[in-house]
Amino acid sequence: MSVKNPSKQDLDNFCKRFDIEEDITSSVSVRYFFHNDVKQRLDESGYVIIKDVVSKEIIEELRKYWLNPETKKSKNQFLFYGRDNFQYNFFGKYVRYFDFYWNPPTHKKSYDLSLLLHFGRNLITGFDPYVGLSFSPNKEAIYLAFTHYPAGSGAMAVHVDPNNFLPIHYNLPLTHKGLDYKTGGLFIYQDGRKIDIDSQMQPGDLLLFSGNTPHEITQIGGEGTRSSLGRLQMFAVPALFGKKPFLSLTKSIIKELYGRAKYMGYRWNIGLKSDYKNFR
């Protein structure tokens, strides 16, 4: 099934609403979301790689920035409405940089790019482009995330994502297998197969995939032809935002210790669930 391109007026209105700069608009091929049976391939396989969506120049600029961003480190991993942007190291496995759309953007080009990718993802999956960017009483929204999986330690257990309200995710790699690491990366499980997604992606390519499809980040390792920086990705995460949890720092420390114990078990295939609802 094909999906109709949005009108120029729809895109212009969206860009005007969020003050998206023209140089970013010209560097993102939103129309590629609606070409070459992308929707059909996504429906049939649970994932699709769209080639050359983002210019390589923008990818390079974002890559350099988010390898050493100016964000505050936190010992509290919990999300709540009104929170400042922050970074958190999860279980010694990966570092995530949290950028919330209610705050001024940490990096304006990243902010603008994420909104355009959100626009395309929402429309191709049947959602209004503003879903996830405005609050309703149930406080569902997206936040912008950058996650770095360092070479030698970076990993995330196989899992499925909670299906909150936007079941299809976009994922934009900022470093690449072969260039910045040699082994590991994103794998999707499908029909008994383990599919190496990262080996199929080049700078500027975008992944759309269903969060209900089991996926994992196997441990990143080795040196690429350009660097040994590991795996760095950009995506938008659907979440529920309420009030700041009581004793949130204490609860975060307990959750961190629990997560480290779980990952120690996962290393030896202990505690992995058959329904893929694993800790991550």
C-alpha positions, 0 to 999 in steps of 0.5 A, spaced: 500 500 500 502 506 498 502 513 502 500 519 499 506 525 499 504 530 504 502 537 501 508 542 501 503 547 505 503 541 510 510 541 511 511 548 511 506 549 516 509 544 521 516 547 520 513 554 521 510 552 528 517 549 530 521 554 527 525 549 523 531 552 519 531 552 512 538 549 511 535 543 515 529 542 511 533 542 504 538 537 508 532 532 509 528 528 504 522 527 507 519 525 500 523 519 501 518 516 506 513 515 501 516 512 495 518 505 493 513 501 497 516 503 504 510 503 507 508 496 504 515 493 506 514 496 513 508 492 514 510 486 511 517 485 515 516 490 521 522 494 519 525 498 513 531 502 511 530 508 507 536 510 503 539 517 503 534 520 507 539 525 511 545 529 508 552 526 510 554 533 512 548 534 517 550 527 519 557 529 520 556 535 524 551 531 529 556 526 530 561 530 532 557 534 537 554 528 540 560 524 541 562 530 546 555 534 548 554 539 553 549 536 557 549 535 565 550 528 568 545 525 572 545 520 577 537 520 577 534 516 570 527 517 571 523 522 567 518 527 569 514 533 566 519 539 566 525 536 567 532 539 564 536 535 559 541 531 562 545 524 560 545 518 564 550 512 564 546 506 564 549 500 567 556 501 564 553 499 557 550 505 554 550 513 555 543 516 553 543 524 552 536 526 554 533 532 550 526 534 552 522 538 547 519 543 552 526 545 553 531 550 549 534 545 544 541 543 546 543 543 539 538 546 534 540 542 528 539 536 532 532 538 534 530 541 527 532 534 524 528 530 529 522 534 528 522 532 520 523 525 521 518 525 526 513 528 521 515 523 516 514 517 521 508 519 523 504 520 517 507 514 514 504 510 520 497 514 520 498 519 525 497 526 525 504 529 525 503 533 532 502 527 535 507 526 541 509 533 541 503 536 545 500 533 551 493 531 553 491 529 560 494 522 559 501 526 559 504 522 553 509 525 549 516 523 545 523 526 547 529 526 543 535 521 545 542 520 543 545 513 545 552 512 545 554 504 545 562 504 546 566 499 543 568 494 548 562 495 553 556 497 549 550 493 548 543 492 550 539 486 551 534 483 546 527 486 548 521 489 545 519 496 546 512 498 550 507 500 545 505 506 548 502 510 542 507 511 537 509 503 535 513 505 529 520 508 531 525 511 527 533 510 528 538 514 525 545 512 526 551 517 527 556 512 527 557 506 522 559 499 522 565 498 518 567 505 519 567 506 527 566 499 530 567 492 527 563 488 530 556 488 534 550 493 533 543 492 532 540 486 530 532 484 529 529 477 530 524 475 525 522 468 523 527 465 527 533 469 523 537 474 526 538 480 522 544 484 522 541 491 521 547 496 522 551 492 516 546 494 511 546 502 513 550 507 510 551 514 512 544 518 511 540 512 511 534 511 516 531 505 519 523 505 521 521 499 525 516 496 529 518 496 537 514 490 537 519 486 533 524 483 538 531 487 537 538 488 541 544 491 541 550 486 541 556 488 544 560 493 540 567 491 538 573 493 534 576 498 530 573 501 524 576 504 518 575 511 521 575 510 528 573 506 534 568 510 537 563 505 537 555 506 536 552 512 536 544 513 534 539 518 534 531 517 535 525 519 539 522 515 544 515 515 546 514 516 554 509 517 559 511 524 563 508 525 570 510 528 576 517 527 579 517 520 583 518 520 591 525 518 593 527 518 585 534 518 586 534 512 591 530 509 587 534 510 581 540 507 585 536 501 586 534 500 579 541 501 577 544 496 581 538 491 579 540 493 572 547 491 573 545 484 576 541 483 570 546 484 565 551 480 569 546 474 568 544 476 561 552 475 559 551 468 561 544 467 558 541 467 565 534 471 566 532 472 559 525 471 557 522 468 552 517 473 550 523 478 550 520 483 555 527 483 558 530 489 562 534 494 558 
